[in-house]
Amino acid sequence: MLAKQAQELAKDLGFANGVEGREYFISSNGGKYRFLLARAKDIPLYVAQGVADIGITGGDLVAETGANVRQLTALPFGECRLVYAVKKESDGSKPSRVATAFPNLTRSYLSSRAIDATVVCLGGAIEASIAAGIADAIVDLSSTGRTLEANGLIEVGEVMRSSAVVIANENSMKNNGEEVEQALVALKGSIVIFKGKLTGLATEEKKRLIYRGRKNSAEAREVARAVFDWVLKERDEALSYYAQEFDGVKLSPRQFAVTAEEIKEAYSLVGEEVIDALKTCAENIARFSRKELPQRFEIKVEGGSLGKRIVPLDSVGVYAPGGLAAYPSSVLMGVIPAKIAGVEKIILCTPCNKERKCNPAVLVAADIAGATEIIKLGGAQAIAAMAIGTREVCKAMKIVGPGNAFVANAKLEAVSRGLASIDSPAGPSELLIIADLSAKASFVAAEMLAQAEHGPDAAVVTLVTSEGLIAEIENELVKQAALMPRREIIRKSIAANGALLAVEDINEAIDFANEYGPEHLSLMVQSPFSWMEKVRNAGAIFAGNYSCVAAGDYAAGTNHVLPTGGTAKFYSGLSAGDFVRQVNYVKLEKNGLAAISKAIVTVAQAEGLQAHAASVTKRFEENE
């Protein structure tokens, strides 16, 4: 996989024009460049010996060989982790034999942890070595953790993180530094994306797309459990401790709540243009949210009536990330539907900096939306505070909002302990685009970049009905990405979880969309509404060339808190209806109960529940 991506990168940048075949040494561009096609693990040694001036290989292999090369830059593909893993019932502290294909890195790792074990060097199938009795622990590459889990293993330590890297020979840097630098600039400016046809896609590649960015974080789960245990025991004092431990903020319980003066100051720090924009977004979200509320009803039956009451939750907690990842729009999306639903207590938790100041745009958004309480807490401890309730933080019946792996696992912990409900399991942002010849390549690329800039785990997949459109989109990606401040994040995201795939027709694309279950689905096709009816699984659909995802993210009025990671197959996006309970009621007179008494008694007796039957017959006994 690494070799294929490296060769495609060289071709895309014009370094490998005419490179075909399986020879070891190949000339390209009229003899200007010579390429050595070698195994990834041999490349560091070839470059160190001067056989090649520049190499593309894995950072883990450079570290393992200890080759004397200059590492110039990381590339946005080939990302993986080298992990220490053992059987699930073991803690890995005292293995006798450790199997690996990385003996040098393994010995160094074991030594750093004072583990005395024999290193068994294998060429492959490392996970099977424990079952075969060759070893009782392994050090191996892992990306999702699924292979470890399938073999009954669990990760207990991380040896290193790695990706593809560009390396250079030291003498080449001295003698041909300018040419090496030119190549490096081109490599850094590249966009690497998987391309191909959906039909006939290799099983492993399809799995990579379907399982986009899903990672099991044992560390985050353990932290969430520990935080909940401690907050349950020590309450506000535990929250102060975690604010210091995780965020470096000295915060006493009496300093948790944001004051009216701080909100007033936030307005002075946020420009009028931003305030007006937030108000526009808020109005549109409120208008849509009002239409989402379920309606109470009553029906007449013989001798009585049946109905449904709509009752708002007593309290709701909204989490808003702070700092560099501050999203005032997420505050609006969480607070406003709860307000429309009639929730009286709406608690917003958002982290503060070391000066105990929260992001001013987040505070302004919270005030506009109608939060009743703003708390200066972030991370797993904020979720625990709202789920449990303390003297200084009101308990929430439901907790919503985005966050990192620690926040996501804390929300799941709240559910597992029966303390609160949540919106849906949160994961990396994702977008699936279906485009035909009516789509503009520049629009498609802009949508892909907008989603990719969320983070390196974001997933962006585009299906096109014309292979010719792939090249146009790719050119636009390179051109537009070069202008983006977050271009490094964009490149990593697209390389890890991106794809440009040709399909036979839109029907094939829709079938894949229903299997993929995207958070966002963009239909840049003719007659998008007619195709939309065939879509079963999507968090939100954006129909047409001008229905950009950013409209839904901010100002259109629909909610941007959507299910991710394929959970759109069974979860819906956040709505005002999520903040109410629907309570049924039954009101029967004696003749009403009599009309259905025979059916009740018969079924109750068939189930062996005599007391159920008697609760009906007792009401018709003489003198009753």
N, C-alpha and C positions, 0 to 999 in steps of 0.2 A: 504493500500500500504506500509506504514512504517513497519507494523508488518511482512508482507511477506518478505520485503528486509532484515529486521533484522534477521529473522529466517534463510533465505538463507545464510546470512553472517556467522552466527554461524555454520551452517552445513559445509560451504566451508572451514572454519578454523578448523574443527574437534572437535568443542566443543559440537556439538549436534548430534553425531552419534546415530541413532536409535530413534530420537525424532519424533514421529508421534502421531496422535490422537488429541483430543480436551480437554484433562484434563487440569486443571489449573496448577498443579505441575507435572512435568515430569522429570524422571531421565535419564541420558545419560552416555555414555562411562563407562558402568559398575558401575554406581553410583557415579562416580567422580564429576559430575556436576548435579545440580538440576535446572530446568528451570521453571520460573513462567510466564505463558502466560497471559497477562493482557492488558487492554485498555491503549493506549499510555498516556492518560491524568492522569491515576492512578499510572503509574510507578514512577514518582518522589516521591510520598508519600510512596510507598512501600519501595523504597530504603532509604528514610530518616528515616523510622521507623525500618530499619534493617531486614525487611522481605526478602530483596534481597541485595546481596553485590554490584552487578553491574547492571546497567540498560541501555537499549538503547531506547531513546524516542526523542521527538522533543524539540529543544532548546526553542521554544516559550512556550511549556507546563511547562518546568522547571521555566521559568521566571514568568508565570502566577500563578503557585501554590506557588512560593516563598519557595519551599522545601529546607531544610538544607542539601544539598548534595554537593559533590565536582564534578565539571564539568571537565572531563579529556581531552576530545578531540572532535572535530567535525568529522563527517563521511561524505563521499562524496555522500550522497543521502538524499532525503527528503527535498531538498532546496525549500524554499518559502519565501514570504514576507507578513507581517501583515500590511495592508494598511487602511488608512482612506479615505472613498469614499462617494460622494454625487451625487445628480442629476446633469446632465451636465450643467444645467442653474444656478446652485448654486455655491458659492465660499466656502461653508462649514464653514464660520466664526461664524455663530450664530445658530447652530442647537438646537432644544429643546429636542430631544430624539435621542440617538445613540444606535443602535442594535448591539449586538456582542455575541460571545461565549467566549470572553476573557475580562470579566468585570474589573479585576484588572489592566491589561495592558492598557485598554481603559481609565479608570479613571486617571491613571498616565499620559497618553498622553494628554488627554484633559486639565488636570491641568497645564501641562508644557506650554500650549498655551493659558492659561487663558480663556478656553471655559467652560462656565457653562451650562451643559446639563445633563439630566437624562439618565443613562445607563440602557438599556433594555437587559436583559440576555436571549438569545435564544439558543436552542440546535442545530439548523441547518437552512438551507434555509435563510441565513442572507440577501442575495441580494434581496429577495422578500419582506422583511419587509417594505421597503419604499413604494413600490407599494400597499402594504396592508394597509398603513396608520399607521403602528405601530411605525415607526421612520422616520426621515428625513435625517439621515446619518448612516453609518455603519462602523465598524472596522472588517475586515475579512481577511482571507488568500487569497492570489492571486499569481499565478505563471506566467501566460501569459497576464492577463488582459482581455481575451476574454469574460469571464463570466460577468465581470462588464459591458463591452461594450454592451453585449446582453441584459442587464437589464437597459440600458440607464443611467449608472453610470460612473463617472470619478474619478480617483484617485487624491486626493489633498494633500496627506501626507503619509509618510512611518513611521509606528510605530516601526517596527524592521524587521531585516532579520533573518532567521532561517534555520537550517538543522538538520538532526539527530545528536544526541550527545551521548557520553558515559558518564554516571554519576556513582559515587560510594558513598557508605555509609562512613561517616567520621571514624567511629570505625573500619570498615573493612580495611580502608587504613592503620590504625595504627597497627592492629593485623595480617592482611594478605596482607600486602603491596606488598610483592614479587610476590605472585600469581596474584594479581590484575595487577601489572606492566607487567607480562608475557602476560596476556590476552590483555592488552592495546597495547603492541608491535605488537601482531598478528593482532589486529584490524586495526592498522595504516598501516600495510603492505599489506592490502587486496586490491583486485580489485573487485568492485561490479558492475555487469553488468546484464541487463535484458536478460533472456534466455527463449526460447519457440519455438513454431511452428508458421510460418507465417499464415498457414491455421487455421482459427478459432481464430485468435488473437482478443482480446476484442477491441471493437470500440474505447474506450478511450486510450488504449495502442497504437493502430495504429495512432490515431490523434497525440499522443505525439511524435511519430517518424516522421510523415509527417510534423508537425509544429516545428520540432527541433529548439530549441534555439531562435525562433522568439519572440522578445519582443518589444512592443510599448513603446517608451520613450517620454512621454509628456515633461519632463524636457529638454531633448536634443532638441526637436523641438522648444520649447520656447526660449532656449538659441540661437539657430541658427537664429531665427527671430530677436531677439534683437541685435545680433552681426551685421547682415546685415543692420538693420536700422541705427545703430550707425556709421558703416563704410561708408555708403552712405552719412551720414551727415558730419562726421569729418575726413574721409579719413585716412591719415597716422597717425594722432594724435590718432585716435581710435585704430589703430593697436598697437601703442606703449602702450596705456592704457591696452589693453587686454593681451599683452605679460607679463606685470607686474601683472595683476589681476589673470590670469589663470596659468601662468608658473613661476611667480616670477622672471622674467628677465627684467632688466632695459635696454631698447633698444630704442634709438632715431631713427627716420626715416632714417637718414644718415648711420645708422649702420645695416640696414636691409640686404644689399647685401653682399654676401661672396666675399672676395677679392682674387686676383690671389695668393697673399702670403699665404692666408689661405689654398688654394687648394694645394699649394706646400708643406706646412707643413703637410697636411693630408697624402700625399704620404709617407712622412718620418715616419709617425706613423703607417702606415699599412704595414705589412710584404710583401716581394716580392712574397711569395707563394700565398697570398690572391689576390694581384694585378694580377698575372698571371691567377689565377682561374677566376677572374672577366672578364678578357680579353677573355678567352676561352668561357665563357658564352655569352659575348657580340657578339662574332663572330657567334655563332650558332643561337642566337636570330635574328641577322641581316639577316642571310642566309634564315631563314624561313620567316621572315617578307617580304622580297623582292618578294617571291612567292604569298603573300597574296594580293598584290595590284591589284585593278581592272584595266582593260586595256581600253584605249580609242578605239573607233571604228567609222567607217562611212559606211553607206550603200547608194547605188545609188537607186533613185526612178525616176519615169517619171518626167522629167523637174526639177531635183534637187537632193539634198542629205539630209540625216538625220544623226546625229551622237551624240556621247557622249564625252565630255571632262572631264578629271580627274584633279581637282584643289585642291591642299593642303590647309588646314586651315591656316589662317594667324598666329595664335598663339595657343599654347596648354599649360595648366598648369598640372604639375604632383605633387601629394602630396606623401611625404615619411615620415612615422613616425620616431621619433628619440628616444634617450635615451635607455631604456632597450628593447624597441620594434623596434630597428633599422633594417631595411631590405634593404640592398643595392641591393639585387636581384630585389625588386619591382621597384627600380629606373631604372634598365636596362629594365625591362618589360614595363615601361611607356614611357621612353624617346626614346629608340631605334626605335620602330615602327613609332613614330612621325617623327624622323629624316629620316627614310627610305621613308616616305610618302612625304617628301619635305617641312615640316613645318619649317619656318625660325626662329620663336621665340618660344623657349621651356623653360618655367619657371618652376623651381623646388622649392617647398616650403618644408622646413624641420625645426623642432624646434631646438633651441640651448639651452645649459645649462646656469646656472647663470653667468658663465664666458664668455658668448656669443660665445661658441665654439660648432660647430655641430659635429655629429658623423663622424669621419674621413673616415670610410668605405663608408658611404653614399656620401660624397664629392668626393671620388675617383671614385665611380661608376657613379656619375653624369658627371664627367669630361670625363671618358671613353665613356659614352653613347652619349655625345654631347649636354648636356644642355647648353643653351646660357645665362641663368640667374639663380642664386641660391639665394634664400631668406631665412633668418633665422626666419621664422614664422611657428607656428604649430597650430593645432586645427581648430575650426570653423572660427577663424579670418583669417587664411591662405587661406581658401577656399573663404571667402568673398573678400579678397584682390585680388585674381586672377579673380574672377567673375566680380568684379566691376571695378578694375583698379584704381591705384592712381598715384601720382607723382613718387613714388619710386618703385611701382610694376606694371609691364606690365599686361594689361588685357588679359585674355585667352578666346578663343572661346569655348574650351572644357577643362574639368577638369577630370583627372583620378587618380586612386591610392587608396590604402587601408587606413583605419583609424577607430577610435572608433565611438561610437554612435553619438557624437557631430560632427565629420567630416562627417559621412554618412548623417546626417540630414542637415548639411550645404550644401552639394552637391545637395540634393533634393530641398533645398531652392533656390539655384542658378537656377535650372530648372524652378521652379514654378514662379519665377520672370522674366523669359525670358532673363536671363543674360548670360547663358552658357549651353552647353549640358554636359552630364557626360557619363562615361563608362556604369555602371549599378548599381542598388542599392546594396550596400555592406552589408554583414552580416557575422556571424560567419562561420569559415571554416568547411567543411563537406566532408565525404567520405562514399561511399557505395561500399562494396566488394561483389562480387559473386564468390564463391569458390566451386570447386568439389573435388573429391578425388585425383586429380592430383596436388592440391595445397599443399604447405608445411605449416604446422601450424605455424612454426617460422616466415615465411615470412608474413603470414596474420597478426599475432600479431604485427610484426614490423611496418607494414603499419598503423595499427590501432593506435599504440602509437605515430607514427610520426604526425598523424593528430590531435590526442587528445592533444598534448603538445602545440598547438596553443593558447588554452585558455579554461576556464571552460564552455564556451558556444559552443565549437566545437562539431559536431555531427559525430559519427562513428557507422555505422551499417554494419554487416556482415551477408550475407545469405549463408548457406551451404547446400549441397545436402545430407550430411550424418550427423546424430545426433552425431555420434561418434567423428566427427571432432570438435564439440563444446568444449568438455572437453579438447582436445589437445590444442586448441587455448587459452582457458581460463588459462591453466597451463603456457603456454608461456607468456601470458599477465602478470601474477603475477611475473614470473621469470625475464622478461626483464624490467618491470616497476621499479623493485627494484634497477636497475642500472642507472636509468635516473635522472638527476638533477631536472627536472621539474615534478617529480612523483606525487606531491600533485595536481598539475593542471591536470595531466593525469587522476588521480582517480576521481576527481570531474567531469571532462568532460564525462568520460565513464559512471559514475553512473547516470548523469543527462540526457544524450542524446545518450547513447550507447545501442547496442543490438546485441545478437548472436541468429540468428533465423534459424531453419531448414525449408527447402522448399521441395516440392515434386519433383521438377525437375528445370532445368535451365529456362525453359519457364515461370514458375511461378515467378522466381526471376527477369527475364527481365520485366515482366508485372509490378512488384512492382517498379523496377527502373524507368520505364517510368512514373509511378504515382508520385514517389518521386522527380524526376528531380534533381539528385545530382550535386554538383559542380565538384567532382571527382568521376569517376566510374572505379573501378579496376576489370578486368575480369581475375581471376586466375583459368581458366578452360581450358580443352582441346579444341583445335581449336578455340581460342578466336575471330579470324577474322570472322568466320562464324556466331558467335553469335552477334558480333558487328553490323552487318547489321540490326538486329532487334531492336537496341537501338535508340529511337527517342529523348529522353530528357536527356541530360547530358552536362555539361560544357566542360569536356574533358574525354576521355576514355584511360585507360592504359591497354593494351592487353598483357596478359601473365605474368608468374611468375617473370620475370626480368624487367618488365616495371614499376618500382616503381614511385610513385607520385613525390618523390623528384627529379627525373630526369626532369620532367616537371616543377617543381618549380625553378630549377636552370639552367641546362646546356643542356638539349635536344634541345631546340630552340623554342618549342611552348610557348605560353604566359600563365603565371600563373594567370593573372587577369581574373577571371571567375565568372559567375553568381552564386549566392547562394540562399538558402531559397526557392528552387523550381522555381526560375525565369529562370532556364535553359530551361524551357518549352517555353519561348518566347524571351530570350536574348541569345547572343553568347558571347564567350570570346573576350577579347580585341585583335585587329589586326591592321595592318598598314592601312587597308581599313577604319578603324574608324576615321582616321585623314585626310581624303580627302572628297571633295564634288563631286558628279557626276552631271555635268551640260549638259543637252541635248541642241542640237541646230537644227534648221530647216533652210534650204537654198533652196528656190524655185524660179524658173523663172516663167514667166507668164503662159506658157503652163503647168507647174507643178501644179500651183494653179487651173488652169482651169480643170485639170483632176479630182480634188476632190471637186470642188466648189459646185456641186449639193448636195453632201452628207453634206457638211458643212451647207449650207443654209437651207436644209430640217430639220436637227436636231436642228439648232439654232431657227428656227421658231416654232418647236414643243415644245421647252423649253420657248417660249415667249420672246426670247432675240433678238429683231429686230435689234438692233445696231450691234450685232455680225454678223447677216446675211448681213447687209448693208456694213460692212467692207470688205466683199468679193465682192458683186455685184458692189460696187462703183468702183472697180479696172477694171471692164469690161464695164463701161459705155462709150458711144461715146465721143470722144475728150479727153478721159483720157489717 
